[in-house]
Amino acid sequence: MSQKDLQLLRREIDQIDQHIHDLLAKRVDVVDEIVKEKRKSGGQIIFPAREADLVKKLLSMHQGKFPRKSVFRIWREIIGATTKIQTGDVSVVVPVGDKPDSIVFMELAKDFFSSVLSFKKASNPVSALTMIREGEATFAVMPWPVDGEQKCWWRMFKDEIGEEGLNVIARLPFADEEIDQGHYEHRAVVVARLPFDPSESDRSFVVVDLDQDISRGGLVEKCKKAEMPPIFVYTSPGDSYLPPLHLVEVEGYVAQDDKRLRALEKEIGGPMTRCYRIGGYAEPPQY
């Protein structure tokens, strides 16, 4: 290939780069118009479920040699930057304690939210949720539930029921690599004062609060009868001050007023049994 041919190809790349930049600017202009209309009507601006469906759609359309992981990262960066443009002061709080692996949660947060958002640190998960409650941060990255943990952060959701309360809205990592699907050392969830809306494919978290003992197998069977197939059950045993609670990760989307929650309460029985959803996440795309 001659030097002249190389120069022509480089000019073509320059033109493509300019076109990409122009399209990004145009996308922001369109977003601005949408935000103006939503602010007039008081509508919600951030839609995690729509973001999940968008990324899945883009990955499904992708062809060619450009790495799928890079496609995912580019779009997460665009979405993160757009979120900041739409809402202004958006921040993410991450509990970074004295545990050696706590820094991993900050890396998961940056990988999901992009480099443009502000990141804050909290000493522990409870402090992080308090910052969300008091409006000091928009999102909190919380450790994945641990079975057998007595003082777990998801106990705090008992008084947060309702779409205006706290909800789990996403899982981190947001996407799985095809060769490593299901094999990860660290997971986390994103919590915000936003509704957990349905995407094309979801998983939900349901808390079961009861005043009687129930075996894990018994709870699994009752969830199945209530048409909420369980994926995993996390039990917080409680003590003389705290009652035992169960967190059930179930297949599909469960609404806050879902009839299946009442059906599960009926299956379990007992006057004090209460079942409520605390959010969930879109099933992760693969890259």
C-alpha positions as CSV (number, residue, x, y, z in Angstrom):
1,M,0.0,0.0,0.0
2,S,1.4,3.4,-1.0
3,Q,1.8,6.4,1.3
4,K,-0.9,8.1,-0.6
5,D,-3.3,5.3,0.1
6,L,-2.5,5.4,3.8
7,Q,-3.2,9.1,3.9
8,L,-6.6,8.6,2.3
9,L,-7.4,5.9,4.9
10,R,-6.3,8.2,7.7
11,R,-8.5,11.0,6.4
12,E,-11.4,8.6,6.3
13,I,-10.8,7.7,9.9
14,D,-10.7,11.4,10.8
15,Q,-14.0,11.9,9.1
16,I,-15.5,8.9,10.9
17,D,-14.2,10.3,14.2
18,Q,-15.7,13.7,13.5
19,H,-19.0,12.0,12.6
20,I,-19.1,10.0,15.9
21,H,-18.4,13.2,17.8
22,D,-21.2,15.1,16.0
23,L,-23.6,12.2,16.7
24,L,-22.7,12.3,20.4
25,A,-23.4,16.0,20.5
26,K,-26.7,15.5,18.7
27,R,-27.7,12.8,21.1
28,V,-27.1,15.2,24.0
29,D,-29.3,17.8,22.3
30,V,-32.1,15.3,22.0
31,V,-31.7,14.2,25.6
32,D,-31.9,17.9,26.7
33,E,-35.2,18.2,24.9
34,I,-36.6,15.1,26.6
35,V,-35.4,16.3,30.0
36,K,-37.2,19.7,29.5
37,E,-40.4,17.9,28.8
38,K,-40.1,15.6,31.7
39,R,-39.4,18.4,34.1
40,K,-42.5,20.2,33.0
41,S,-44.6,17.1,33.9
42,G,-42.5,16.1,36.9
43,G,-41.7,12.8,35.2
44,Q,-38.9,10.4,36.2
45,I,-35.6,11.1,34.4
46,I,-33.4,8.0,35.3
47,F,-34.7,4.6,34.0
48,P,-32.3,1.7,34.9
49,A,-34.6,-0.9,33.3
50,R,-34.5,1.0,30.0
51,E,-30.7,1.3,30.2
52,A,-30.4,-2.5,30.6
53,D,-32.7,-3.2,27.6
54,L,-30.7,-0.6,25.5
55,V,-27.3,-2.2,26.3
56,K,-28.7,-5.7,25.6
57,K,-30.1,-4.6,22.3
58,L,-26.9,-2.9,21.2
59,L,-24.9,-6.0,22.1
60,S,-27.3,-8.3,20.2
61,M,-26.8,-6.1,17.1
62,H,-23.1,-5.9,17.3
63,Q,-21.0,-7.6,14.7
64,G,-17.4,-7.4,13.5
65,K,-14.0,-7.5,15.2
66,F,-14.5,-4.7,17.7
67,P,-14.6,-6.4,21.1
68,R,-18.1,-6.7,22.7
69,K,-16.6,-5.7,26.0
70,S,-15.5,-2.4,24.6
71,V,-18.9,-1.8,23.1
72,F,-20.4,-2.4,26.5
73,R,-17.9,0.0,28.2
74,I,-18.4,2.7,25.6
75,W,-22.2,2.7,26.1
76,R,-22.0,2.6,29.9
77,E,-19.8,5.7,29.7
78,I,-22.2,7.4,27.4
79,I,-25.2,6.5,29.6
80,G,-23.3,7.7,32.7
81,A,-22.4,11.0,31.1
82,T,-26.0,11.5,29.9
83,T,-27.3,10.8,33.4
84,K,-25.1,13.6,34.8
85,I,-26.2,15.9,32.1
86,Q,-29.9,15.1,32.8
87,T,-29.8,15.4,36.6
88,G,-26.8,17.6,37.4
89,D,-25.5,16.7,40.8
90,V,-25.5,12.9,40.7
91,S,-23.3,11.0,43.2
92,V,-22.6,7.4,44.1
93,V,-21.7,6.3,47.6
94,V,-19.7,3.1,48.2
95,P,-19.1,1.5,51.6
96,V,-15.3,1.2,51.8
97,G,-14.4,-0.3,55.2
98,D,-11.3,-1.9,56.5
99,K,-11.9,-5.2,54.7
100,P,-9.2,-6.0,52.1
101,D,-11.7,-6.6,49.3
102,S,-13.8,-3.4,50.0
103,I,-11.9,-1.5,47.3
104,V,-13.5,-3.9,44.7
105,F,-16.9,-2.3,45.2
106,M,-15.5,1.0,44.2
107,E,-14.1,-0.5,41.0
108,L,-17.5,-2.1,40.3
109,A,-19.2,1.2,40.8
110,K,-16.8,3.1,38.4
111,D,-17.2,0.3,35.9
112,F,-21.0,0.7,35.9
113,F,-21.5,4.5,36.5
114,S,-18.7,5.8,34.3
115,S,-15.9,8.1,35.2
116,V,-17.9,11.3,35.1
117,L,-20.1,10.8,38.2
118,S,-19.0,11.8,41.7
119,F,-18.0,9.0,44.1
120,K,-18.3,9.2,47.8
121,K,-17.1,6.8,50.5
122,A,-19.0,5.5,53.5
123,S,-17.6,3.5,56.4
124,N,-20.1,0.7,56.1
125,P,-23.3,-0.3,54.2
126,V,-25.7,1.1,56.8
127,S,-24.0,4.5,56.6
128,A,-24.2,4.3,52.8
129,L,-28.0,3.7,53.0
130,T,-28.4,6.6,55.4
131,M,-26.7,8.9,52.9
132,I,-29.3,7.9,50.3
133,R,-32.2,8.4,52.8
134,E,-30.9,11.9,53.7
135,G,-30.3,12.9,50.1
136,E,-26.5,13.1,50.4
137,A,-26.1,10.7,47.5
138,T,-28.2,9.4,44.6
139,F,-27.0,5.8,44.4
140,A,-25.4,3.4,46.8
141,V,-23.4,0.3,45.9
142,M,-24.1,-2.4,48.4
143,P,-22.4,-5.8,49.0
144,W,-24.3,-8.8,47.7
145,P,-26.5,-10.4,50.3
146,V,-24.7,-13.0,52.5
147,D,-26.5,-16.1,53.8
148,G,-26.4,-16.3,57.6
149,E,-25.5,-12.6,58.1
150,Q,-27.3,-11.4,61.2
151,K,-27.0,-7.6,60.9
152,C,-27.5,-7.3,57.1
153,W,-28.2,-4.1,55.3
154,W,-31.4,-5.3,53.7
155,R,-33.1,-5.4,57.1
156,M,-33.3,-1.6,56.8
157,F,-35.8,-1.9,53.9
158,K,-38.6,-3.0,56.3
159,D,-39.8,0.7,56.6
160,E,-39.0,1.6,53.0
161,I,-41.8,-0.2,51.2
162,G,-43.3,1.7,48.3
163,E,-42.1,3.1,45.0
164,E,-40.9,6.3,46.7
165,G,-38.7,4.3,49.1
166,L,-35.4,2.6,48.6
167,N,-35.2,-0.1,46.0
168,V,-32.5,-2.4,44.6
169,I,-32.4,-1.4,40.9
170,A,-29.3,-3.1,39.4
171,R,-26.7,-5.9,39.9
172,L,-23.0,-5.4,39.6
173,P,-21.2,-6.4,37.5
174,F,-23.9,-5.2,35.1
175,A,-22.8,-7.7,32.4
176,D,-21.2,-11.2,32.3
177,E,-18.4,-12.3,30.1
178,E,-19.5,-15.3,28.1
179,I,-16.5,-17.4,29.1
180,D,-17.0,-16.5,32.8
181,Q,-20.8,-16.3,33.1
182,G,-21.8,-17.1,36.7
183,H,-18.2,-17.3,37.9
184,Y,-17.3,-14.1,39.7
185,E,-15.6,-13.4,43.0
186,H,-17.5,-10.2,43.8
187,R,-21.1,-9.1,43.2
188,A,-22.9,-6.0,44.4
189,V,-26.3,-4.3,44.0
190,V,-27.2,-0.7,43.4
191,V,-29.8,0.9,45.7
192,A,-31.6,4.2,45.0
193,R,-34.7,6.1,45.8
194,L,-36.1,5.0,42.4
195,P,-38.7,2.5,41.4
196,F,-37.7,-0.9,40.3
197,D,-39.3,-1.1,36.8
198,P,-39.6,-4.2,34.7
199,S,-37.1,-4.8,31.8
200,E,-37.3,-7.5,29.2
201,S,-35.9,-10.1,31.7
202,D,-35.6,-9.6,35.5
203,R,-34.9,-11.1,38.9
204,S,-36.6,-9.8,42.1
205,F,-35.7,-9.7,45.8
206,V,-38.6,-10.6,48.2
207,V,-38.2,-10.4,51.9
208,V,-40.2,-12.9,54.0
209,D,-40.8,-11.7,57.6
210,L,-42.6,-14.3,59.8
211,D,-43.0,-15.2,63.5
212,Q,-42.5,-18.9,63.0
213,D,-39.7,-21.2,62.0
214,I,-39.6,-22.5,58.5
215,S,-37.1,-24.7,56.8
216,R,-35.3,-23.5,53.7
217,G,-36.8,-26.3,51.7
218,G,-40.2,-25.5,53.0
219,L,-39.9,-21.8,52.0
220,V,-38.6,-22.8,48.5
221,E,-41.7,-25.0,48.0
222,K,-44.1,-22.3,49.2
223,C,-42.5,-19.8,46.8
224,K,-43.0,-22.2,43.9
225,K,-46.6,-22.7,44.9
226,A,-47.0,-18.9,44.9
227,E,-45.6,-18.9,41.3
228,M,-42.3,-17.1,42.3
229,P,-39.6,-19.7,41.4
230,P,-36.7,-19.1,43.9
231,I,-33.1,-18.8,42.7
232,F,-31.5,-18.5,46.2
233,V,-32.6,-18.0,49.8
234,Y,-30.6,-15.8,52.1
235,T,-31.4,-16.1,55.8
236,S,-30.7,-13.5,58.5
237,P,-31.1,-15.5,61.8
238,G,-31.8,-12.6,64.1
239,D,-31.3,-12.7,67.9
240,S,-33.3,-11.7,71.0
241,Y,-33.8,-8.2,69.5
242,L,-34.1,-8.9,65.8
243,P,-36.5,-11.4,64.3
244,P,-35.3,-13.8,61.7
245,L,-35.8,-12.7,58.1
246,H,-35.5,-14.4,54.7
247,L,-34.4,-12.7,51.5
248,V,-35.6,-14.8,48.4
249,E,-34.1,-14.0,45.0
250,V,-36.8,-15.1,42.5
251,E,-37.1,-15.4,38.8
252,G,-39.0,-12.7,36.9
253,Y,-40.4,-9.3,37.9
254,V,-42.4,-8.9,41.1
255,A,-44.4,-5.7,41.5
256,Q,-44.7,-4.0,44.8
257,D,-48.5,-4.8,44.9
258,D,-48.1,-8.2,43.2
259,K,-50.8,-10.7,44.1
260,R,-48.2,-13.4,44.4
261,L,-46.8,-11.8,47.5
262,R,-50.2,-12.2,49.2
263,A,-50.4,-15.7,47.9
264,L,-47.0,-16.5,49.5
265,E,-48.2,-15.0,52.8
266,K,-51.2,-17.3,52.6
267,E,-49.1,-20.3,51.8
268,I,-46.8,-19.7,54.8
269,G,-49.6,-18.8,57.2
270,G,-49.4,-17.1,60.5
271,P,-50.9,-13.8,61.6
272,M,-47.6,-11.9,61.5
273,T,-46.3,-13.2,58.2
274,R,-45.4,-10.4,55.8
275,C,-43.8,-10.6,52.3
276,Y,-42.6,-7.5,50.5
277,R,-40.4,-6.8,47.5
278,I,-37.3,-4.6,47.9
279,G,-36.4,-4.4,44.2
280,G,-34.3,-6.5,41.9
281,Y,-32.3,-6.3,38.7
282,A,-32.3,-6.9,35.0
283,E,-30.7,-10.2,34.1
284,P,-27.2,-9.3,33.0
285,P,-26.3,-9.1,29.3
286,Q,-23.3,-11.0,28.0
287,Y,-20.3,-9.6,26.2
